[in-house]
Amino acid sequence: MATRKKAAPKPGFNESAKDLWLAGVGAVNIVGEEGSRVFSELVEKGKEWQEANEGGRISRITERAQGFKEDARGVLSKVITPIEDGLSATMARLGVPTRAEIVQLTHRVEELTRIVQQTRNAAKARATAPAKPKAKAKPAPKPKPRARAAGKPKPKAEPAVTS
């Protein structure tokens, strides 16, 4: 059986790997020491950029988005309006009441319910009120005949005219 021979390390390879390792360790050390300072610098640069572009890019992007939103609403209304009109016409042909009619009927029912309740309350109040004895009503006095002036004769009845 043939045995494989290990390849001999190239000269300088160990030194390169060691240097690479030490560079990584050094980078971690620098980031630990300088990391908070660099982060603060990045925050400051971000604030400066945002303030510089406040009236620039951001507002242009916002305006474009607003324009797209308005365009979408316009297209949507063009699509929805014919559908709603057709649906309303179909519902009217089937006799389905509209929302306005339902609201109107609801108000009318509430009004009638209130009137019925008032009538019931009034009838209940009359039923529970103590009965008053009714006094007999006196007949109205008969009118007295007029007295004639002295010396005037009794008027004659005029004959009826027939034609």
C-alpha positions in Angstrom: 0.0 0.0 0.0 1.2 3.3 -0.9 1.5 5.9 1.7 1.0 9.5 1.2 3.7 11.8 2.1 2.8 15.0 3.8 3.6 18.0 1.8 6.4 20.0 3.3 5.3 23.5 4.4 6.5 26.2 2.1 9.1 28.4 3.5 7.6 31.5 5.0 4.1 30.1 5.3 4.2 29.7 9.1 5.4 33.3 9.4 2.6 34.6 7.1 -0.1 32.7 9.1 1.4 34.0 12.3 1.5 37.6 10.9 -2.2 37.2 9.8 -3.2 36.0 13.2 -1.4 38.9 14.9 -3.0 41.4 12.5 -6.5 40.1 13.4 -5.7 40.3 17.1 -4.4 43.9 16.7 -7.6 44.9 14.7 -9.8 43.6 17.5 -7.7 45.6 20.1 -8.0 48.8 18.0 -11.8 48.3 17.5 -12.1 47.9 21.3 -10.2 51.0 22.0 -11.3 53.2 19.1 -14.8 51.7 18.5 -16.8 54.2 20.5 -14.9 57.1 19.1 -15.5 55.9 15.5 -19.2 55.3 16.3 -19.6 58.8 17.6 -17.9 60.2 14.5 -20.3 58.2 12.2 -23.3 59.5 14.1 -22.1 63.1 13.7 -21.5 62.5 10.0 -25.0 61.1 9.6 -26.5 64.1 11.3 -24.6 66.5 9.1 -25.7 64.6 6.0 -29.4 64.5 7.1 -29.4 68.2 7.8 -27.7 69.0 4.5 -30.2 66.9 2.6 -33.3 67.8 4.6 -34.6 70.1 1.9 -33.0 68.1 -0.9 -33.2 64.5 -1.6 -35.6 63.6 1.2 -38.2 66.1 0.2 -37.9 65.1 -3.4 -38.4 61.5 -2.5 -41.4 62.4 -0.3 -42.9 64.5 -3.1 -42.6 61.7 -5.6 -44.2 59.2 -3.2 -47.0 61.7 -2.7 -47.5 62.0 -6.4 -47.6 58.2 -6.8 -50.2 58.0 -4.0 -52.4 60.6 -5.7 -52.0 58.8 -9.1 -53.0 55.5 -7.5 -56.1 57.1 -5.9 -57.2 58.5 -9.3 -56.8 55.2 -11.1 -58.6 53.4 -8.2 -61.5 55.8 -8.4 -61.8 55.3 -12.2 -62.0 51.6 -11.6 -64.3 51.6 -8.6 -66.8 54.2 -9.8 -68.3 52.1 -12.6 -68.4 49.0 -10.4 -70.2 50.9 -7.6 -72.7 52.4 -10.1 -73.5 49.0 -11.7 -73.9 47.4 -8.2 -76.2 50.2 -7.1 -78.3 49.9 -10.2 -78.6 46.1 -9.7 -79.5 46.5 -6.1 -82.1 49.1 -7.0 -83.7 46.7 -9.5 -83.8 44.0 -6.9 -85.5 46.3 -4.4 -82.7 46.4 -1.9 -82.9 49.7 0.0 -80.0 52.1 0.0 -78.0 53.1 3.1 -79.7 56.5 3.1 -83.2 54.9 3.0 -82.2 52.5 5.8 -81.0 55.5 7.9 -84.2 57.4 7.2 -86.4 54.4 8.1 -84.4 53.9 11.3 -85.0 57.5 12.3 -88.7 57.2 11.6 -89.0 53.9 13.6 -87.2 55.6 16.6 -89.6 58.6 16.4 -92.6 56.3 16.3 -91.2 54.2 19.1 -90.9 57.4 21.2 -94.5 58.4 20.4 -95.8 55.0 21.3 -93.9 55.1 24.6 -95.3 58.5 25.4 -98.8 57.3 24.7 -98.4 54.2 26.9 -97.0 56.3 29.7 -99.9 58.8 29.4 -102.5 55.9 29.4 -100.8 54.3 32.4 -100.9 57.6 34.3 -104.6 58.0 33.6 -105.3 54.4 34.7 -103.4 54.8 38.0 -104.9 58.3 38.8 -107.7 58.2 41.4 -111.1 58.5 39.9 -112.8 61.8 40.5 -116.6 61.8 41.2 -118.3 63.3 38.2 -120.7 66.1 39.0 -124.0 66.0 37.1 -124.1 68.5 34.3 -126.9 71.0 34.5 -128.8 71.6 31.4 -128.1 74.8 29.7 -130.8 77.5 30.5 -133.3 78.2 27.8 -133.1 81.7 26.3 -135.8 84.0 27.4 -138.1 85.6 24.8 -137.3 89.3 24.1 -139.7 91.8 25.5 -141.4 93.9 22.9 -141.3 97.6 23.1 -144.6 99.1 24.2 -146.9 100.1 21.5 -145.3 98.1 18.7 -147.4 95.5 17.0 -146.3 91.9 16.6 -144.4 91.5 13.3 -146.3 89.6 10.7 -144.8 86.6 9.1 -144.0 87.3 5.5 -145.6 85.0 3.0 -143.2 82.6 1.3 -142.5 83.5 -2.3 -142.8 80.6 -4.7 -141.8 80.9 -8.3 
